[in-house]
Amino acid sequence: MEITIDSRNDVTILRLHGKFLASQDGPLFRQKVKELIDSGNRKLLFDFSGVPYIDSTGLGFLAGSRAAAATSLSRPKRARLQW
């Protein structure tokens, strides 16, 4: 999985591309989110339009990142998820 980061106004956008497999991608994803929160980013938008698959452990990583962001008063949002 690849992560690109953009900013628009006061919103930080994380665009994810490729399969999200927690064993491979979870630690990278968690670290990126932590770095952004620690550097003061409070509005995070996760764009999943380029993610064709997320394994069940990957969903757990997403939930954990959301909880970490909420604890730091960030407001994470998810975009373009397809069920």
JOSUL-V499944 format. One record per backbone hydrogen bond with DSSP energy under -1.0 kcal/mol. NH is the residue of the N-H (numbers start at 1). CO is the residue of the C=O. Records with the same first field share a line. If there is no record, write none. Layout:
NH->CO / CO
This chain:
2->17
4->15
6->13
8->11
11->8
12->43
13->6
14->45
15->4
16->47
17->2
18->50
20->53
24->21
25->21
26->22
29->25
30->26
31->27
32->28
33->29
34->30
35->31
36->32
37->33
38->34
39->35
40->37
41->36
45->12
46->77
47->14
48->79
51->48
55->20
59->55
60->56
61->57
62->58
63->59
64->60
65->61
66->62
67->63
68->64
69->65
70->66
71->67
72->68
73->70
74->69
75->42
77->44
79->46
